[in-house]
Amino acid sequence: MAGEFLQKLVNYRTPVAIIGNIDAETAASAPLRDFVWESNRGTQVWFEPTLDALRERLRG
């Protein structure tokens, strides 16, 4: 369900940042870990552990 929602946002070229530490979840799930890694390589969907980390990423 979340993937479908994110896909709609990507289709409309709406950037999305998901803020929060999901280390435990990605450690427990290889598909989630792969999804987060692939998302963070792009420009539309980013997973960041903190708002400060997002700010740093936006500064480039």
Sequence and secondary structure as in RCSB ss.txt:
>XXXX:A:sequence
MAGEFLQKLVNYRTPVAIIGNIDAETAASAPLRDFVWESNRGTQVWFEPTLDALRERLRG
>XXXX:A:secstr
 HHHHHHHHHHTT  EEEES  HHHHHH HHHHHHHHHHHHSSSEEEESSHHHHHHHHH 
